[in-house]
Amino acid sequence: MAKIAILDDYQGAALKSADWSEVQARAEVVVFHDHVDDADALVERLRPFDAICVLRERTPLTAEILSRLPNLKFIGSNAPYNASIDIKAANANGIVVSYTGGRGNGAPELAWALILAAARHIPAEVAALRSGQWQISVGTDLEGSTLGIMGLGRVGTRMAAVARAFGMKVIAWSENLTAEKASEAGVTLVDKQTLLKEADWLTLHLVLSDRTRGIVGKEELASMKPSAWLVNTSRGPLVDEAALTDALARRSIAGAALDVFDIEPLPLDHPFRGLDNVVATSHVGFVTKGTYDIFFGETVENVLAWLDGAPIRLMT
């Protein structure tokens, strides 16, 4: 009987989000709710398994780790792309990697939740109300302010639509963005420096690559308004984390609204946990019931196809 591991199921949602009964009738399914960072410990945990199901990019599967898992024959991943899996190494080791569909609403909805929480001081106001206080802050207006979008793709375009509904001015920049595409989204194309200088809310929606890694660093942060907020729900390494920590501590920008980080889970001693101008969540942008239903439902389909030797959604 095949042994299948489900990794990083923090909420205990994997078996509840799909019907695994047919898989469980044919294989031993083991669910891990914790996260393992250490490579040796991870290899020791995964060595007995023929297949592993990973949730997005929570556990990196590098060439070095894959080379140490001789029993592994299948990786069930979520969404069409997973930068934390070395696909070439998987193919070289004869490991099949599958993907699933997903939804596009989670990240922009969470980005707006963070922006609204920061603008209206919602975490502080909720805590104050619970402790018996009343009206401890003065909120910031979104109407009339400027949303700067770095990366006007699928998510960035959704961000722009909501910003216009709030009565915000919307500007955008990325290396390949054209004026025509910006206009189609109801957005004004600007250069990078203008984006940094004019944005009251700078939100990042770029794919992480060698080109975009650290695209917001010390110089970019220095160009932002002292009253501006940086919003990142895409990938942590888009931002130079040390430079951002310094800017926040010195209050050279007003604050940061973050859902993603260089190291995840975020270390307990990380400065972001103690800065009062950080509104942060634990990479939950994609964590919605609708998304999980698709992720795990199609993962079950992929596992069954692999067990049957049938055609599968192959990640390349």
N, C-alpha and C positions, 0 to 999 in steps of 0.2 A: 504494500500500500504506500502511495506517495505521501510525503510529508510536506505540508505547506505552512509557511509562516506569514502572518500579517503583522507588519511592523508599525510602531509609533501610533497606535490607535489610542490617542490621549483621552478621548471622550467615551471610549467603549462603544463606538458607533458602527464599526465595520459589520458585525453580524446582524445588527438591527436595520441596516440600510439596504439590505438585499436578502434574497432567499438563498442561503448557502447549503440547503439540505442535500441537494444532489451532489455537490462537491464533497460534503462531509460523509456521504454514503460511500464515496470512492477514495477518500484521502483523509489523513489525519490533519486537522487544521488547528494551529496553535496561534493564539493572538497575544502579542506583546504590547502592553500599554505604556511602557516606559521607553526612553530614548537612550541609546548607547553611543557615546562619542569615541571611546577608545577603540582603535582598529583591531587590536588583538582580541579584546573582549567581544567585539562584534563578530569577528570570524569564528570564535569559539561558539557563540550563540547560534550562528547560521550554518555551521558545518554540517549538521545532520539533515538539512532540508534540501528537497529536490526543487522546490519552488518558493519564491518569496513575493509577497504583494506589498508594494511600497506606496505610501500616500504622498503624492507630489515629491518634493525634494527634501523631505525631512532627514533621510539617511543617505548620504553619498555612497555610491557604489563605484569605487575607483577601480582602475586596472589592477592595482596591487591587491585590493580586497577580493576582486573576482577571481584572480589567479589562485587564491588560497581556498576557494570553495569548489572542490572537484565534483561534488554531488549536485551542484546547482545546474538546472537545465532550463528554468523559466523564471522570468521576472515580470510580474504584472504591475505596470505603472499606471498612474492616473493622468488624464489630460493628454494632448497630442505630443507634448514635448517635455523632457525632463533633463535639465542640464547637469544634474548630479549623477547621472548614470553614464559611464563610459561605454557608449554603444559599440565602438570599434572593438574594445576589449571583450565585451560580451559576445559579439559575433565570432571573434577569434577563438573564444573558449566554447563555442557551440551553444551559447545560451540564447534562448528566444526571449525577446523583450516585446511586450504588448503595450498598447495604449488604449485610452478611452476618450469619449467626448467629455463635454463639460458644459458650464454655463458662463455667460459673460457679465452677469450682473453683480456678482459678489464683491469684486475689488472696487468698482466705482461707488457702490453703496457704502462700503466700509470707509472709503476715503472721505465721503461727505459726512459720515457719522463722526469721524475724527475732526474734520474742519468745524462742524457745528459744535462739537464738544469743546474745542479750543476757543472758538469765537464767543461762546456764551458761558464759558467757565463751568461747564456742566459737572465734571467730577468734583470740583470744590463746592459747588452749590448743593449737590446731592449730599456730600459729607456734612456740610454745614446744617442742612435741614435735619438730617438724622441726629445731629448733636444738639438741636434746639435753637440754632441760629436762624436768622432771616435776612435775605438779600445782602450778601457780603461782597458782591462784585458788580461792575458795570460792563455789560457785554459790548462786543464789536459788531458793527453792521456789515453784513455781506453786500447788501444792495449798495451800488455805487463804488464798490471796491474792485480790485483787479485780480482775476485768477490768471496766473501764468502756468501754462501747461508745457512741460518738457516731454515731448513724445505724443504726437496726435494720431495714435493708432486707434484700435477698437475701443480701448478703455478711455483714452484721452478724449475721444469724440463724445463718449457718453458723459464725461465730466463737463465738457463744454455745454452740452444741452441743458444740464441741470443749472450750471452757472448762469446761463442766459435767463432761465426761469426765475432765478433769484435777483435778476436785474444787475448782474455783474458785467464788467467789461472783461472780455476774454482775449488773451494773446497767447501765442504758441511759438515754439521753436524746436526743431531737431535738425540734424545734419541734412536729411533728405526731404524735409517738408517743403512743399511748393505752395505758392500763393493760391493756386487754383484749389488745391486740396483743403487748405485752411479756409478759404472762402466757402467751400461746400459745407463745412462744419460750422459756419457762422463765426469764424475766428479770424483775428488779424495776425498775419505772419510778421514776426519781428526777428531781429538778430538775437544771438544769445545774450549779449551784454544788455540790450534793452529789456529782454525778458527778466533778467536778474534785477535790474534797477527799478522796474515798474511794478513787479508783482507784489501784491499784498499777501497772496497765498501762492507759493510755488509748489506745484504738485508734479511728481515724477511718474512717468508711465512709459518706460523704456525697457527693452529686453536687455538683460545683462550679457555683455560680451567684452572682449578685450578693448573694444573701442569705447564702450560706455562705462567701464569700471572706473570709479572715482571721478565721474563727470562733474560732480559737484564737490569741489574741494575748498581749500583755504581761500583762494582768490575769488571763487564764485560766491562763497559765503560773505566775503568782505564787500562784495558788490551789492548785496541785498540791503533793503531798507532795515533800519533798526526795529521797525514795527512789523516786519514781515515774518511769516511762518513758513517753514519748510514742511512739506507733506510727502511722505514716502510709503506707499503701499505696494511697491513693485518688487525690488530686491535691495537688501541692505547695502551691498558693496557698490551700488551706484554712487553712494556718498562716502567721502573720506570720514570715517566715524570719529577719528581723533580730532580732526578739524572741526567737526560739528559739535563734539563735546566741549571743545574750547570756546567756540562761538556762543554756545548756550550758557556756559558758565560765566562768560564775560558779558552776556546779554547784548552782543553785537547784533543778534537778531532776536525777535520776540520769543520765538519758541519753535518746537518741532512736534509734529503729529506723525507718529511712526507705527507701522505694523510689521516691519521687517528689519533685520539686523545682520551684522557680519557673522555672528555666532548665534545659532538657535538650537535649543532654548537659550534665552538671554541669561548670561551668568548672573548669579545672585548678587555679586559685588559690582555689577556694571554701574557706571555713573548715571546712566539714563534712569535707573530705578529711583534715584534720589533727587533729581533736578525738578524743581517745581514748575519749570516752563516746558516740560515734556508731557504730552498726552500720548500714551502708548498702549497698544494691544499686542497680543502674542501670535502674530501671523495668522489671523483669523479671516483675512479678506475673502478667501475661497471657502471658508468653513460655514456652509449653509446646508440645510436639509436637502434642498433640490440638487445641489452640486454633489453631495454625498450619495444621494440615490443613484445618480448617473455614474459616478466614479465606481461605486462598489457593485452596482447592478451589471455594468459592462465588464468589470473585472471578473465577476462570476462567469459571464459568458466566455471571456477569454480563457479562463482557467479550464472550463469544460472543453473548449475547442482544443486546447493544448493536450488535455488528457485523452481526447479522441483522435488526436493527430489530424484535426480538421483545419481549414484555413482560418487565419487569425489576424487581428489588427496588429500589424507589425510596426514597431517604432524603428525609424531609420535615422 
